[in-house]
Amino acid sequence: MRDRLIVGLDVPTLTEADRIVATLGDTVSFYKIGHQLAFAGGLGFARELTGAGKKVFLDMKLLDIDNTVAKGVENIARMGMSMLTIHAYPKAMRAAVEAARGSGLTLLGVTVLTSMDDADLKEAGYAASARDLVLKRAAQARDAGMGGIVCAPTEVAEVSAVTGAGMAVVTPGIRPAGSERGDQKRIMTPADAIRAGSTHLVVARPVVAAEDPKAAAQAILDEMAAA
């Protein structure tokens, strides 16, 4: 389960990130670095983590013209990252897949952010429901040759039916029983997400904001194993 739990280092400074990693020790082997930490020196920290034998999920949600996406993916692959997110637009995904070919980088298509629901999509100009858009983008990611999908845990079963067994299904929006929802709208407990078919769980605040992060992470791992 250690390779299936990804702890999100959603903290503002490298000092805090380093403290969390040191506290978690061997309990956690996989970390996510997103925009907040990336723009505080987190890309160099990502290299340090890989050098220490940890896996890193770089959550950059790339979306740009094909050449720009491709060149970014090429450099990220050279950094030794394990996972990278791309917004699941077909052209961007195809460019990313070609750029990552032959590397060990798993490309993940971001379908619909877990902080968004049907009303948010309507406000943004989409006619489709969150469910329909997630399934459409999952199919497009599969056809583009992506390594996996990021989706809400509530959508895992349907997404897995579209993508098949060969693709990772990575789920944020994981909240242990009793945890605050925060800004997540489509959530699930670790056990329920594993039972639904999630291959990897991304957990940030319930671990990094806990009084005892190591105990919180171990409790989630135990729940995942029991499921």
N, C-alpha and C positions, 0 to 999 in steps of 0.2 A: 504493500500500500504506500510505502514511502515514495515510490516513483509516480504515484497517482494523485498525491496531495501536493498542490502548488500553493505556496504561501505568497500572497501579494504584498510586496514591500511598498505599500502605499503610505509612505512617510515623507516628510519634507526635507530631510537632511541625510547625508551619508553617515554622519555620526550615529543617528538613530537606527539607520538600516544596519550598520555594522554591529550595533549593540544587539539588535534582534537576532541576527544570524548567529552571533556568538552565544546568545542565550539558548537558542534552539539546538545548537550543536548538531549531533548526528541524528536527531529526531526527524529533521527535515532535510531533504536532498534536492528539492526543486523550488525555485523562486521565480516570481513574476516581477518584472520591472516595467512600470508604465510611465506616462508622461511626467508625473510629479517628480519622481526620483531621477528620471532620465535627464531632465533639465537642471538638475542639481549635481551633476557629475556622475549620474548613475550608469552611463555607458562604460566608463572606465571601471566602475564597481562591478558591472556585469562580467567584464573580462577577469577580474580578480576572483569572482565566484567560480567561473569555469576553471580557472587555474587551480582552485582549491578542490576540484572534483565535484562541484555542484552543477546541476542543470539550471539553465535560465530560459525562461519564457519572456521574450521581449514583446511587450504589448504596445506596439506603435500604431496599429490600425492604419497602415499605409493606404493612401488613395491619391493618385496623381496621374499624369500622362504616362504612357507605357514605359518610355525610356527612363524616366525618373524613378518609377517603381523598380524597374529591373536593376538599375545601378545601385539603388539602396539595398535591395535584397542581396546582390552580389557581395557587398561589403559586410552585411550582417552575417551572411553565411561564413565569411572568412573569420569573423569574431568568435566562432565556435558556439553560437547560440543553438538551443535545442528547438525552440518554437518561436514563431513570429506571426503576428496577426496582420491580415490584409482585409480591408472592407470588401465584402463579397460582390463586387461588380465584375462581370465577366472579363472585360478587357484587362483590368488590373490584375486579376487572378492569373490569366493566361501569361501575362508578362512576367509575373512573379515566379510561376512554376518553371518557366524556361530558364530564368536566371538562377534558380536554386538547384537545377538539375545536376545530379552527381554529388551534391553535398549532403550532410546529415541534418539539414534544417527542415523541420516540419512546418509547413505553411498552413495557417488556420484562417478560414473565411469567417469574418464577423457578419452574422446575419442581421439581427435586430438587437440593439443594446438592451440589456436586461432592465435598464431604468426606464424603458419606453413601453407604452401600451397602445391600444388602438387609437385612443384620443390623441396621443402624442404624434403618431404617424399621420393621422388626419390633418393635424395642425401643420405638419411638415409637407403636406401636399400629396401624400400617398393615399390611393383609394383602397389598397389591400389592407386586410387585417394583419396584425402581428403574426399570427399563425400562418396565414397564407404566404406572407412575404418571407418568413423564415424557411418554409418548405421550398419555395421557388429558388431562393438563394442557395439552399443546401444542394439542390439538384444541379445548379450551375457550378457550384464548387466541385462537386463530384465530376462533372463533365470536363472541367478545366484541369483536373488532375491534382487538386489540392490534397494535403495530407490530413485535413480534419476541418472541423466546424466548431465555432464558439456559439453557443445558444443557451437560453435559459433552461434550467433543469426540468421545468414543466413541459418542455418541447422535445426532450431527449428521445423518447420512444418513437415519435413520428419522424424525427430527423434521422434516426438510425435506420428506419425502414427505407428511407430514401437513399442514404449514403452507402449502406451495406456495412459489412463487418470490417472492411479494410481501412476505414477512416476513423481517426480519433474524434471523440465528441467531448469537448471541453466545456465545463459549465461553471461560470461564476454564479452569483446569486445564491450561494450556499449559506444557510443560517442554521446553526445548531438550535435545538429546541430551547426557547427562552431568550434567544438573542434578538436584539433590535433589528428591524428591517432596514433601517437607514434609508437610502434613496433607491433601493431595489424594489421592483414591483412584482417580479415573477420569480419566486424563491422556492427553496426546498431544503429539507434537512440533509446532512451527509448520507445517512442510511438510505433515505428515499431516493436520492440521486443515484447512488450506486445500484440500487435495485432497478431503477428505471433504465440503466444502461450507460451512464456516464463513464467515460474512460479516465477522465481527470477532473478533479474538483479544484477550483480556485477559491481560496479563502483568505481574506485580508483582515478586516477589522476584528472579527471574532478571535483571531490569534494575536495580531500585532497590538491591539488595544487592550488585551486581557491583562489582568494583574499578574498572572503567571503564564506567559506565552507558551512555554514548553509544555506545561500541563494541558493547556487548551489544545495545542496541536496533537498531543498524544491522545486526548479524549476523542478528537475527531478521527484519528487513525484507528482507534479501537472500535469506534462506531462503524467506520467503513469496513473493517475486517469482519465485524459481526454480521454485517449485511450481506 
